[in-house]
Amino acid sequence: AANIATSWNPVADGAVNAMELFTFNDTQLGTTVSTLYVGGGFSTIGGQSRSRVAALDTLSDSNTVTPWSTSVTGAAVNTLDLSADGKSLYIGGEFSAVGGSLRTNLAKLDTTVDNAALGPWSPVVDGAVNVIALNHNEEALYLGGEFSTLSGLGRRYLGIVDLGTGAGTDWNPAPDAPVEGLAVRGNSIYSGGQFGLVQNRPRVGLAAFVFAGPSSVADPSGSPVLEPQVVSLSCSTSADLSCVAIHFTVDDPPVGGGNPAQISTPTSASPVFSTPLTIDKEGNTYVRFFAIDSEGTNEVVKTEVYGFDTIAPVSTAAPLGSEAKALEGGVFLTANGDDRVILSCTDITAGCAAIRYTFTVNGEAPNPKSQGAELLLYEGPINVSSFSASQADIKYYSEDRAGNIEEGLVTPVDDNGVATGEPNYNQLIYRIDPSPPTTTASPASMTFESSSLKITLSCEDNGVGCEKTYFTLDGSTPTVQSQQYTGPITISGEEINYTLKFFSTDLVGNQELQRLETYIAIRGDLGGASAVHPLLTLLSLLVLFGRVLFRSGRDA
């Protein structure tokens, strides 16, 4: 029945004051993770030592305590809040240290590592924190409790902490008694506690706040551009209020473009906007700003990125196939399997917008739009082998989001400036060689009476060319681990019968079928009589005839 407790029973040796549940369904692995974070006054839970905070596996009936842990020095953890992605856990309570580091009543823990690592975020609260709540965009943390200062600011019982800096904000509702509960929905916050006044207005036990606040904008807004920009900041607010100031920071890119080494967060100590900003450095310039209204309400920090970009992107092509080899004249493929061409683009500032390409197969376009003025938009790997061709020519170039076209793409024009041909796009030639090489032995199968015989192996390939030849003389099947042919093979007349097996590979890995030749030595001292020669000659001819029939059947 639903009213009967399950077998899940971690057992805490002290009060549990707060809980946050995080559930994640991994569709790729087909697994579900359900972790319950708990805070309180306990020192052990589930039979494991856990000081004031712990993580429990809710899907397991045994060993429910996960390896994630830290130590909290103090009376208790009173409140928890978890980021939407489950990676950060905020704790508030009555403590002086977390994980051996100084943290006064408020801390942020990393849930992605077992040691619950602390980051640099370290606000200081001088009294117990009873309740915390993240704002709707997770840029600030509301907290209520029994404190009177927050990160050095006078904030009685209720305040806001910036999640980036740990600093308190200008918001100061100042209830006249401790706050015990908070609820946040969008820009509205509800508080509950023992108070009777908030902002010197009668509010008994409950109060609500709406953060309409000021709103600032940048004109023009951030985007990748080819020309320097002049940017103005402006502010608007509700009819009964006015904008007091817009504070801002500007972080310039490094020499050569790209992103700034560090991105600043503006505060009330940052410069106040008064004259337009000139954005003229190559790379991404970050402008961050916020407005303050006449009631002292701070706007959430906004960010605009201006990508002043005059550097063209660079595109590359790469074969993706186990048999692809770059050789003189192009990249060669065997046409076995999925031999694909991958086009990629790099642009450090604005970022790549598109790769466009055209290609021909055996000198002709496989579809009407693959050559000429209408280039194809690259959307994924090009399977060269699918065209059953001997050659594919791919031409390509890239564009970035600022409008730069890849360098070097010069269109030939006549004296009147009229185009006379296509731009000299990047080009890569793919040649497809599906046929294995052919190896012949000289001399072929024969009998011989001399004391030794030299055999030459010759390889021919109508495609990319021969690479290696392998052989055996003991009748075993040759492999790529067998002896490699480097020069004429010498066999002696000491043995009667020699079986030469061999094959070759070409430069893209095509391998021919095994070939076979037989050599029979005729020795004049068998039995001490030369009369044996005719019999051996007849025998060798019969063996050779059989070998010829075997080869003829194999090559048919």
Steps between C-alpha positions, in 0.01 A plus 500: 500500500615858438505591870760236592867607515737332253811307600716805425638597842830690517473585875645839604629552854380860513234730363455534123402862432501527121489284187547546124428221248678478162390247239674450166408262219801407284336405169830388348586258780137417576549570871333722760682682779298619799700675771354652816718765667429547870621749759455516874665438834609138443852359503423154357241380251451161339778367719750743343673799654344811346524835678184714460455433125476182291380355169276192488411264214120473505491209254699263720365312802847448642817709528294809421775748590699607191878566508435877476593664831653793683530612860301791644629650824215646705160434651294416193412548135152655497425547131601376153443604141621320188578649159278387214780293344569327832868600500500755784352463850459811716484448877407741779494457874711551808860405419847650478682270258433257215754244382761660725459844335348807661136536402268699726141369496480484118688288244489356149595134439592324174287185463692365198799380705495271801688740728231773461760756400459864600542778246620855570144617576512603868240748629509571874177499704525598867202298624305182436362448149157337530389487136647557152352509149657549156344767281334402172812537281745370762702820512422580864416324826232631740558421867311554821601441859627660817789706362563876496785528245556331165845512333578820690167671428234573760224258404258407780338155475448507120735562205636398160845363413648521148586147383796623299678712760347409836430868563176630645271715285331833568166332580426560868139428610605493870227298678496561875536132603654175367384346170414128503367430149544610136331419171608631159298507179638698208565856616289458813624396842289409805641500853365372829618536858456668834498859371229766523665769285675487160653819353326673795161392367265266689554146379418242767661159444485516119626740234528499120744682272488551123828576327390700197816704523671707234582372153804603298583430135800535272465655156601335277475161665795265486568305183788404270586798277753600236530864614572673835192577709393797714278374782260696721334377820156622610259422784126497561289428808147527634320837484540586868875430506807618313833350394785614718797346319621231261820333617708311243821314427677446166732202448710521184621198303867398487721604209410286200134458589302248700346541845630705794716317749261608777143629495417753772178542696392863550413625848384831645871592512539454121500799262169677435405522133507856366650498148469243217744210498720434195551132417790473255730218613524181296321221685209468743451801730274434802287790626317421827269748672209551739276790602396629843166676556407769749374241747842338507399191301781348297432348162643156429830536313465484121765398248554599138781354290631701205702288261704745294637254251706565188681165506361248255419145607704198394345179372657158465405165354596162635434146386324287757560139403739230610632454146550866407855611421629838387736449207629700209204597285234484768356288776444140400227269626422133446123563465447232764263606778410851611772726356387848598634851457466731802508876444571719804541870572691700762441865594620632837280811529160504329483127448428315179166555331515256210714282279403496135627253245471367149617166369518295185519124459692372198483854364122537535275638772289236680218754534424836332590715801839349578696727269474846356350804672280308746735331743376241744479576871710244685284316754689177562761255371512437125512129421735494201477123453125514444547644150678194350752736346869497427551867596317764705611865497378703800528880513401683816524820705359638827331816627494636855213666688645846442486451123868428431565266208795264515821663380649419162169457319571732209251502213663560159358810327551675167601864446143610568484318833271227367562155641652264248504187713452350843705607803806290573333301776686261727519171314555139595510214252385155605597210275329168554696179433291187561726253312784298654844475337625205291826319570686267260798274554782471248571228415162338561463139621773280344755225547867587514827309502736773616629524854280809566223710349419871541133601502383858457157621623354798313196700619277716281209722608288712268380718787702661773801266473653198672614517859640161618529135391504209747599136436569157650705204368390232745146449370336710776247772422669842485370793706613857560716352776689280252835579342490815288636485147799733454691339213540178296432179691771234462411131535757220481486152357550345841127429530285343232174702534452873582154660543503880470186679626472879481273806480531881490321800652458847352542837667139519619490148639344300218635144522511249217415132539786261567697376198701178475794373296682163526865434420648146475872438509631208287801343667736274305624298798172335607569128552844553348371456143423762243228273357269633766477833321224413254275376782554816701445709193167326436403545865586870497302554181195335657532721810543812292200409285290467816621840625412661168150351514466630859606852401276502196200403710583760762545787252189409301 
